[in-house]
Structure formats: structure tokens, C-alpha cells
Amino acid sequence: MEDPSREKTQRELEDEIKKKKERQIFLDDVGVAVAMVSITILAIVVVILKILIFDPKPGDDAMTYTPLLQAKNSNKKYTSNGFIPCRGYVPCPMESDVET
């Protein structure tokens, strides 16, 4: 008969240590998965809040862009920028300098 108070053999001790290590590895994997899911959910919540709080409402057409007219009789329109400011006068006169 086996004595219940006998010491564990070396093999039993190694198996027990191996099971503890496997459980610890599993818990580490679960922790990493939970962290990744948490970060992803946090990022989604931040984006949704940003859209709801900072995005302009429909009908808020505060357009500040106005296209500039190009000079049509310029050779530079094909070889350069195409826009000649102030009808070619450099430096551009300020609006306060222009006589009306």
C-alpha cells in the first residue's frame, strides 16, 4: 500500500512545476489579449467622442477657401505655377496702398 504522507517523487514535482508554468503562460496570454481589446475599445470610444463633439454640424458651411484667378495670357501657366499675383507687379501693393 502507498503511504499518503510519502514525499512526492522527482517526476511528480517536475510535472507540478510544469503545470504551474503552463498556467502562468496562459494567464499572461489572457492578460495581453484583455489589454489589446481594452486599448482598441478605448481608441474607438475616443474617435466616436471626437466626431460627436468636434465635428461641425451639417449645414455649417464655413468655407474660407476662395480660388484665385489665373493669368490667361502668360507663358508661365504651362511651365511654372500659372498664377501671377498682382498682375505681375512685384512687390504686391497692399490694399491700403491702392487708390480707388
Phi, psi and chi 1 to 4 in degrees:
 res  aa     phi    psi   chi1   chi2   chi3   chi4
   1 MET       -  151.4  -76.8 -166.7 -158.2      -
   2 GLU   -88.7  141.9  -68.2 -176.3   11.9      -
   3 ASP   -88.4  120.5 -173.8   12.9      -      -
   4 PRO   -65.7  -20.1   15.1  -20.1      -      -
   5 SER   -93.1    4.2   63.4      -      -      -
   6 ARG   -68.2  155.4   71.5  175.2  176.8   88.4
   7 GLU   -74.4  152.0  -69.3 -173.9   25.6      -
   8 LYS   -74.4  148.3  -64.0 -178.0  179.9 -179.8
   9 THR   -75.2  168.2   64.6      -      -      -
  10 GLN   -61.3  -39.6 -177.0   67.3   23.7      -
  11 ARG   -65.0  -41.3 -177.4  173.5 -176.7  100.4
  12 GLU   -64.2  -39.4  -70.2  173.0  -20.2      -
  13 LEU   -63.9  -42.9  -71.1  173.1      -      -
  14 GLU   -64.7  -39.9  -71.3  174.6    0.1      -
  15 ASP   -63.7  -39.6  -71.3  -18.6      -      -
  16 GLU   -66.0  -42.2 -173.1  175.9  -45.4      -
  17 ILE   -64.3  -40.8  -69.4  172.5      -      -
  18 LYS   -63.3  -41.4 -174.5  177.3  179.2 -178.3
  19 LYS   -64.5  -39.5  -74.5 -179.1 -176.5  178.2
  20 LYS   -64.5  -41.0  -75.1 -177.6 -179.1  179.0
  21 LYS   -65.3  -42.3  -75.9 -177.0 -179.5  179.3
  22 GLU   -62.9  -40.3  -72.8  175.6   -4.6      -
  23 ARG   -64.9  -41.2  176.6  150.4  174.7   83.4
  24 GLN   -64.5  -40.3 -175.1   61.6   41.5      -
  25 ILE   -63.3  -41.8  -70.1  171.5      -      -
  26 PHE   -62.6  -44.3  173.0   73.8      -      -
  27 LEU   -64.5  -36.8  -68.9  176.4      -      -
  28 ASP   -63.1  -43.3  -70.9  -15.3      -      -
  29 ASP   -62.4  -42.2  -69.9  -14.9      -      -
  30 VAL   -63.7  -41.3  168.7      -      -      -
  31 GLY   -61.6  -42.0      -      -      -      -
  32 VAL   -65.0  -42.8  169.4      -      -      -
  33 ALA   -63.4  -42.6      -      -      -      -
  34 VAL   -63.4  -41.0  167.4      -      -      -
  35 ALA   -63.5  -43.7      -      -      -      -
  36 MET   -63.5  -43.6  -70.9  174.3   52.7      -
  37 VAL   -64.7  -41.0  168.9      -      -      -
  38 SER   -62.5  -44.6  -59.7      -      -      -
  39 ILE   -65.0  -40.7  -70.1  171.7      -      -
  40 THR   -63.8  -44.9  -56.9      -      -      -
  41 ILE   -63.7  -40.7  -69.8  173.1      -      -
  42 LEU   -61.5  -42.5  178.4   66.8      -      -
  43 ALA   -64.0  -41.1      -      -      -      -
  44 ILE   -64.3  -42.7  -69.5  170.6      -      -
  45 VAL   -63.6  -41.6  167.9      -      -      -
  46 VAL   -63.2  -42.8  166.0      -      -      -
  47 VAL   -64.9  -42.7  168.9      -      -      -
  48 ILE   -63.9  -43.6  -70.7  173.1      -      -
  49 LEU   -63.3  -39.6  -74.1  175.7      -      -
  50 LYS   -62.1  -43.2  179.4 -176.2  176.9  -71.7
  51 ILE   -64.5  -43.1  -70.6  171.5      -      -
  52 LEU   -70.7  -35.3  -67.4  176.2      -      -
  53 ILE   -89.9  -47.3  -66.3  173.7      -      -
  54 PHE   -99.7  -13.9  -64.9  112.6      -      -
  55 ASP   -74.1  135.6 -147.6   26.6      -      -
  56 PRO   -66.0  149.9   20.4  -28.0      -      -
  57 LYS   -72.8  152.0  -53.7  -68.3 -176.3 -101.1
  58 PRO   -60.4  137.2  -17.1   25.0      -      -
  59 GLY    96.4   -9.3      -      -      -      -
  60 ASP   -87.1   78.8 -105.8   -2.7      -      -
  61 ASP   -95.1   78.4  -65.5  -27.5      -      -
  62 ALA   -94.7   71.1      -      -      -      -
  63 MET   -83.8  126.6 -171.9  169.2  115.4      -
  64 THR  -107.5   -6.9   57.3      -      -      -
  65 TYR   -84.7  129.0  170.9   75.6      -      -
  66 THR  -128.9  125.1   54.2      -      -      -
  67 PRO   -69.0  145.9   19.8  -26.6      -      -
  68 LEU   -94.4  144.8  -60.3  172.6      -      -
  69 LEU   -76.0  143.2  -63.7  174.7      -      -
  70 GLN   -93.9  149.9  -73.0 -171.6  -17.3      -
  71 ALA   -75.1  126.9      -      -      -      -
  72 LYS   -87.1  -25.2  -65.4 -174.7  178.9 -171.2
  73 ASN  -102.5   42.8  -64.6  -33.0      -      -
  74 SER  -116.5  135.4  168.3      -      -      -
  75 ASN   -73.4  -18.8  -68.9  -25.5      -      -
  76 LYS   -75.1  -13.7  -71.7 -174.2  178.2 -178.1
  77 LYS   -66.6  -20.0   69.0 -179.4  176.9  180.0
  78 TYR  -100.2  -24.3  -63.0  112.1      -      -
  79 THR  -111.6   -7.7   60.1      -      -      -
  80 SER  -137.3 -149.2 -177.3      -      -      -
  81 ASN   -67.9  -34.3  -64.4  -23.9      -      -
  82 GLY    93.9  -17.5      -      -      -      -
  83 PHE  -108.4  126.7  171.4   71.2      -      -
  84 ILE  -114.2  106.8  -58.0  175.2      -      -
  85 PRO   -73.0  151.9   25.6  -31.3      -      -
  86 CYS    56.4   32.4  -53.7      -      -      -
  87 ARG    53.4   31.4  -62.4 -175.9 -172.4  155.8
  88 GLY    90.6   -4.3      -      -      -      -
  89 TYR   -81.4  121.6  -62.9  110.0      -      -
  90 VAL  -122.2  135.5  178.6      -      -      -
  91 PRO   -73.2  157.0   27.7  -32.5      -      -
  92 CYS   -64.8  132.5  -74.3      -      -      -
  93 PRO   -71.7  142.9   22.0  -28.3      -      -
  94 MET   -72.7  158.9  -59.4  -60.7  -80.2      -
  95 GLU   -61.4  -31.4  -72.6 -176.9   19.6      -
  96 SER   -73.5  -22.0   59.8      -      -      -
  97 ASP   -82.2  -19.3  -63.4  -19.2      -      -
  98 VAL   -80.1  128.2  176.8      -      -      -
  99 GLU   -85.1  138.3  -65.0  178.5   15.9      -
 100 THR  -102.1      -   54.8      -      -      -
